[in-house]
Amino acid sequence: MSHINSDDYYKVLNISRDANENDIKRSYRKLAMKYHPDKNKGDKKAEEKFKKIGEAYGVLSDKEQKDRYDNYGKEGLQGGPQINPNDIFQSFFGGSRQHSTSMNMGIPDIFSNMMGGSTFQFQSSSSNNNPFSNQNPFNNQPTFGNNSPFNRPSATYVISYGEEVILRDIKSKPDLNGKRGYIEEYDNRKQRYLINVENEKLLLKQDNILCITNITHCQTKYIGKIINYNNNKYTLLLKAKTKSVKVKHVDIQEFIINDVAVVKLVNIRSQSYLNGEYVKIEEYNEKTERYLVRRINGQSLKVKPRNIWI
């Protein structure tokens, strides 16, 4: 887990010292979306964590500053440029500053061009002087009009915003398969996710995205991640004793999902109406070799690994 209060920037972002640029970006994206002040209104601890995350990313994403930090620690950064965590966030998500919050931080319009190229500007509200009360991408109900599909409650489990995903099984644009992006929103009417892929916005079905999920490989007991999918087989990146190992063509029954992940029920014969429904994994019982999953209506089920698809 991330040790955000640590003085070690690598621990703040929950990455190893040999982490590459993509590892650093992935961790920053997830943590920044989680602790942004406008997603945690009034939470001073979240605000401080957001500052710390931005500070860590600002250093580790800059080659010169990272080299100084690796060689001399924080003392090597003295006299360097001051890092504004909001500027870091703005540049990362490609937004433009419209207003400032109480901690002198604007919020980017990360939903620009999501609805056919229209840009939704943040408007200040004179009634309560809160510049983010109308259009805030960190609220669960961003305001793009009262009838916006992004405002409606979801009838299914939805993957968390900011989560990094890999595109798969896109038949109309096969060149997109294998590319990485992150979730910005979910359209309940169209039942599509808004995915940012290299600053291009795509509306995709859940079947067309694969979350980079934490797993344990059953045979070796190595922990790792799902990093790709093709023809009903998965590619895993496992952390072996001395190095990382990529394992291809793995069946879903050959690993255990460790995350609280959203998965689809498949191949259930006794209650076939459940097939195709998205549920949330709560835990895995090694004795019974069953996942405990929860439906959107609150009902819990015990299912075999072969009855889920991620």
N, C-alpha and C positions, 0 to 999 in steps of 0.2 A: 504494500500500500504506500501511498504518497506520504512523505513526512514534510508537510508544507512549512512547519515551524522550524525546520532544521536550518542551520547555517550553510549546509552543503547544497549547492544549486542542483546537483544531480539527484539528491534525495528529494528535493522539493518537487521535481518533475517525475520522480519515480522511474528513473532511467539509470543504466549503468554508464560507467565512464567511457566505454567504447561504443556508446550509442551513436548511430549515424544521424544525418540530417533529418531523414524521414521519421525516425524514432522520436527525435526532439519535437518535431512539429506535431506528430500524432498525440503525444502526451500533453503538450501545451494546449492544443485544440480542445481536448476532452476536459481538462481541468479549468480552462478559462471559461468555457461554456457553463460549467457546473457552478463556479463561484462568482460569476459576474454580478456586481451589485444590483443591477436592474432585474436580475432573476432572484435575488435574495434581498428584497427591500427591507431596510431597517436592521439588517444583520451585519453588525460591525465586524464580527469575526470573519464572515465571508468576504467582506470588503478588504480586510487586511490580507487574507489569503490570496485574493485576486492580485493585489499589489505584489505580493511575494512571487507569485507564479509569473507575472509579467517581468519582474526583475530578473528571475532566473532565466527565462527564455531570451530576454534581451541580451544577456551575456553569452549564453551557450549557442545562440543562433548566429552570433557574429564571430567569424573566424579569429580575428585579431584579439578580441576581448576573451574569447574562449581559451586561446593559447596563453594569454596572461594569467587567467584564472587557474588553468591547469598547472602552470609552472610556479605561480607565486601566491595563489589563493586570492582572497578579497583585497589584500594589501596591494596586489599588482594592478588593481582596478582604480586605485585612488588617482584622482585628477582626470579620470576619463569622463565621457559624456554622461549626463544625468538621464536615467531611464524613466520615461512616463509610461506606466503600464497600459494606459488607454491608447497611447500612440502605437504601442506594440499591437494591441488588439485591432486597432483600425487598419494598420498596414497588413496584418495577417488575413483579415476577412475582406479586405478590399473595399471598406466603406469610406464614407466621407463625413466629417464631423459637422453636426448641425447644432447641437446644444451641449451644455455641460451639466453634470450632476453635481451633487454637493461635494464630491471629492474631485471636482474639476475634471470629470471624464465624460466625453461624449459617447454616443453609442452609434455604431455603423449601421447603415441601411443594408444589412446582408440579404434583404429580400428584393433588392433592385432587380428589375427585369424578370421577376418570377412570374408575372402575369402578362405574358405577351409583350414584354419589353417596357412596361410602365414602371416608373420609379416612384416609390411611395416615400415621400418626405416625412420626417418627424415633425409634428406640429405641437406648438406649445399651447397648453390649456390655461386660459385666463381664470377659470373657476377655481383651480387649486394650485396654480403655478408649478405644476409638475410637467416638464416638457416631454415626459414619456408616457403620460396617462393615456394617450390615444393610440400610438403605434409603437409597440415595443416588441422586438423579435424574441425577447426572453420571457414574455408572458406566455402562458399556454393558450391565450386567446388574443393574438395580435389582431389589431383592427384594420382590416382592409375593406371596411363596410360591414354593417351589421349582418348582412346575409352571406358573408364570405364563407366558403367551405372550410377555411382554416379556423373559423370561430366555433364550429359545431363540435359537440362532444363526440368522441370516437366510439364506434360500436365494436371495436376490436382492440387488442393490445397493439400499441404503437412503440416502435424502437425509439430510444431516447434521441433527442435532437443533439447534434454535434458529434454523434457516433460516426467513426470512420467505417466505410463500407467498400466492398469490391463489386464491380458490376459483372453480371453474368447472364448468360442465356438470352441476350438481346439479339433477336433474329433480324430486326429491321436495320440495325447498325452494329454488325458483328465486330467492327474495329474498336468499339467501346468496351467489349468484354475484356476483363482483366484490369481495367483502369480503376484507380482509387478516387474516392470522393468522400464527402461527409453530408449527413442529413441536416437539412435546414428546417423543413416543415413536413407536415402530413396533410394531404387534401382528403377530407372525409367523404366528400361527394364523389370524387373520382377514384377514391381508394388508391391513391398514388403518393409516393414520397417525392419531395422536392430535394434533389441531390445536386450539390455543387461539385462539379468535376472540372478542375482547372479553370475556375471562374465561369464555366458554362453551366446553366441551370437546366436540369432534366427532370421530368415527371415520370417516375418508374414504379412498377408494381413491386410488392415486397419479394416476389419470386425472382426478381431481377437484381436483387442486392444481397450481398453476403457480408455479415458482420465479422470483423476480425475478433473471434471469440477465443477465450482461454479454455484450454482442454488438458486432459491427462491421457497419454497414450497407454492403453491397457496392457500391452505386451511389455514395454520397456519401463513403464511407470514414469517416464519423463513428462514434465509439464511443457506446454507450448501453446501455439495459437493456430487456428485455421486461417490460412492465407490465400487459398484459392479453391475453386470447384469446377469440375468438368465431367460431364457424362455420369452423374450420380456418384462421383468419387471426389474426395477432398484431398487437398495438399496441406500438410502440417509442417510447421517450423518448430522443432523440438529443441529444448535446452538440454544437451547431453552434459557429461561431466566436465569436458574441456572445451567444447565447441557447440555451435548450433548445427542441427542436422535437418535437412529438408526431406520429408517423406511424402511420396506421391501415391495416388491411386488408393487412398484409404477409405474403407467403408465406414459408415456412421456408427456401426456397432463395435468398431475397433478403438474408440476413444470415448471418454466421459466429458461432458460439457460442464465446466466449473462455474460459469457465469449464470446470473439470473437472466437467461436469454429468452427471446421470443422465438418460438418454433412453430412449425405447422404439423398437425396430426395427419398421418397417412397410414394406409394399409390396415385400418381397423375393421375387422369383419363383423364382430358382434354388435357394434354400434356404428354402422357405416355413415350415419348422418354427421358424425364428428369429423370425418375426413375433410381436409381443407381448412379446418378452423385453426386460427392462430391462438396459441396458449403461452403461458409464461412458466418456465422451469423454476421450481422452488428449491429442489434438492435431488440428489441421486442416492439411492440406497444400494450399497454394494452387496448386501446379503441377498436381497430379493432381485437385484439387477433391474430395478425399475426407477424411472423418473417420477417424482411427484410434480404434477403440473396443475396450474389453476386456469380455469376458463374465465372469460370476461364476466360471466354471471356469478362468479365466486365459487363455483363447484370445483372440487379437487378430484383429480384422476391419477391413477398409477398406470404408467404405460411403459412398454419395452422400448429399448433404443431403436429398434427397427420401425417403431410406430411414430417417430418424429423425423422431421426434415428441417434443416437449418440453412 
